[in-house]
Amino acid sequence: MKNKKSLKKKWLIYSVSGILLMGFGLSVLGESTITKYSGEPFFYWFLTGTGGLVLIFSGLSIFGQGVIYKSFMDRNNTDLTDFNNWDSK
């Protein structure tokens, strides 16, 4: 039972933080787009846009880890290191 609560806690933390990070990345990317069309120097909007993309994909990766924890919860799998036996259950 403790393991299931641990998985739920990890799932909530990873999923919510991933979604928040993706949202923040989209905001930074939007700000970069606005600065590009306002005539700001190239390096300013380029670096801001690159940082926004890094945040978006980092958030997507963290959210994906949350999806993995959710699938473990749904399958009632208690051994997180046993990836080879997924199809045998």
C-alpha positions in Angstrom: 0.0 0.0 0.0 2.9 2.4 0.8 4.3 1.8 -2.6 1.0 2.8 -4.3 0.9 6.0 -2.3 4.5 6.7 -3.3 3.7 6.2 -6.9 0.7 8.5 -6.7 2.8 11.2 -5.1 5.4 10.9 -7.8 2.8 10.9 -10.5 1.2 14.1 -9.1 4.5 15.9 -8.7 5.9 14.9 -12.1 2.7 15.6 -14.0 1.9 18.9 -12.4 5.4 20.2 -12.6 5.8 19.1 -16.2 2.6 20.9 -17.2 3.6 24.1 -15.4 7.1 24.0 -17.0 5.5 23.5 -20.5 3.2 26.5 -19.8 6.1 28.7 -18.7 8.1 27.6 -21.7 5.3 28.6 -24.0 5.1 32.0 -22.3 8.9 32.5 -22.8 8.6 31.5 -26.4 5.7 33.9 -27.0 7.7 36.7 -25.4 10.6 35.8 -27.7 8.2 36.1 -30.7 7.0 39.5 -29.6 10.6 40.8 -29.1 11.6 39.5 -32.6 8.9 41.5 -34.3 9.5 44.5 -32.2 12.9 44.9 -33.7 15.1 43.7 -30.8 18.6 42.5 -31.5 19.0 39.0 -32.9 20.8 37.4 -29.9 18.2 38.6 -27.4 15.2 37.0 -29.1 17.2 34.0 -30.3 18.4 33.1 -26.9 15.0 33.8 -25.3 13.4 31.6 -27.9 15.9 28.8 -27.4 15.4 29.0 -23.7 11.6 28.7 -24.2 12.0 25.6 -26.3 14.3 24.1 -23.7 11.7 24.7 -21.1 8.9 23.3 -23.3 10.7 20.0 -24.0 12.0 19.7 -20.4 8.4 20.0 -19.3 7.3 17.4 -21.8 10.0 15.0 -20.6 9.0 15.5 -17.0 5.3 15.0 -17.8 6.2 11.8 -19.7 7.8 10.5 -16.6 4.6 11.2 -14.8 2.7 9.2 -17.4 5.1 6.3 -16.7 4.3 6.4 -13.0 0.6 6.6 -13.8 0.9 3.4 -16.0 2.7 1.7 -13.1 -0.2 2.6 -10.8 -2.8 1.4 -13.2 -1.1 -1.9 -13.7 -0.5 -2.4 -10.0 3.1 -3.1 -10.6 5.2 -2.9 -7.5 8.6 -3.5 -9.0 9.7 -0.4 -10.8 12.9 -1.9 -12.2 11.2 -4.8 -13.9 10.6 -3.4 -17.4 11.1 -6.7 -19.2 8.0 -8.4 -17.8 5.4 -5.8 -18.8 3.9 -8.1 -21.4 3.7 -11.2 -19.2 1.1 -9.7 -16.8 
